[in-house]
Amino acid sequence: MTAAITERTIEMFNEYETVFGETDAGIFLGGEGAPISNRTMQRWRSEGIGPKFLKIGMFVRYRLSDLEEFRSDCCRTSTCD
């Protein structure tokens, strides 16, 4: 291990939640066969209808827990919902 990466640094990173970029978040939500497009993710953000997201400088990131919550909220038992 280098001086910059210590055991404690690794432990600190492991304590943080996994975050995804736009493309990976779309794959997580729609699956590899039918991912949600980047453009749809962008539109959802602008309309406030998609999953919660983090804006870190110019980067948009999605926490795993927020993606799971959004996906869970999309579950329906009827087409009338």
C-alpha positions as CSV (number, residue, x, y, z in Angstrom):
1,M,0.0,0.0,0.0
2,T,1.2,3.5,-0.7
3,A,1.4,6.2,1.9
4,A,-1.7,7.9,0.4
5,I,-3.9,4.8,0.7
6,T,-4.0,3.5,4.2
7,E,-6.1,0.8,5.9
8,R,-8.1,3.6,7.5
9,T,-8.7,5.3,4.2
10,I,-10.1,2.1,2.8
11,E,-12.3,1.6,5.9
12,M,-13.7,5.2,5.4
13,F,-14.6,4.6,1.8
14,N,-16.3,1.3,2.7
15,E,-18.5,3.3,5.2
16,Y,-19.9,5.5,2.4
17,E,-22.8,4.4,0.3
18,T,-22.3,3.4,-3.3
19,V,-23.2,6.1,-5.9
20,F,-23.9,5.7,-9.6
21,G,-23.5,8.0,-12.6
22,E,-26.4,8.7,-14.9
23,T,-25.7,5.7,-17.3
24,D,-25.3,3.2,-14.5
25,A,-28.4,4.5,-12.6
26,G,-30.4,4.0,-15.8
27,I,-29.1,0.4,-16.1
28,F,-30.0,-0.2,-12.5
29,L,-33.5,1.0,-12.9
30,G,-34.3,-0.5,-16.3
31,G,-32.0,-3.5,-16.5
32,E,-29.2,-4.1,-19.0
33,G,-31.7,-5.1,-21.7
34,A,-33.8,-1.9,-21.5
35,P,-31.9,0.8,-19.5
36,I,-33.5,4.1,-18.8
37,S,-31.8,6.5,-21.3
38,N,-29.6,9.4,-20.1
39,R,-32.0,11.8,-21.7
40,T,-34.9,10.4,-19.7
41,M,-32.9,10.6,-16.5
42,Q,-32.1,14.3,-17.4
43,R,-35.8,15.0,-18.1
44,W,-36.9,13.3,-14.9
45,R,-34.4,15.5,-13.0
46,S,-35.7,18.7,-14.6
47,E,-39.3,17.8,-14.0
48,G,-38.6,16.5,-10.5
49,I,-40.2,13.1,-11.1
50,G,-37.2,10.8,-11.0
51,P,-35.1,9.4,-8.2
52,K,-33.4,11.8,-5.8
53,F,-29.9,12.7,-6.9
54,L,-26.7,14.4,-5.7
55,K,-25.2,17.4,-7.5
56,I,-21.5,17.6,-6.8
57,G,-20.1,20.4,-8.7
58,M,-20.9,19.6,-12.3
59,F,-21.5,15.9,-11.6
60,V,-24.8,14.2,-11.0
61,R,-24.7,11.1,-8.9
62,Y,-27.4,8.7,-7.6
63,R,-27.2,6.9,-4.2
64,L,-28.1,3.3,-4.3
65,S,-30.6,3.7,-1.5
66,D,-32.4,6.5,-3.5
67,L,-32.5,4.3,-6.6
68,E,-33.9,1.4,-4.6
69,E,-36.5,3.7,-3.0
70,F,-37.6,5.1,-6.4
71,R,-37.8,1.6,-7.9
72,S,-39.9,0.4,-4.9
73,D,-42.2,3.4,-5.2
74,C,-42.9,2.5,-8.9
75,C,-44.3,-0.9,-7.8
76,R,-48.0,-1.2,-8.6
77,T,-50.7,-3.8,-8.0
78,S,-53.1,-2.5,-10.6
79,T,-53.0,-0.4,-13.8
80,C,-55.5,1.9,-12.1
81,D,-52.8,3.1,-9.6
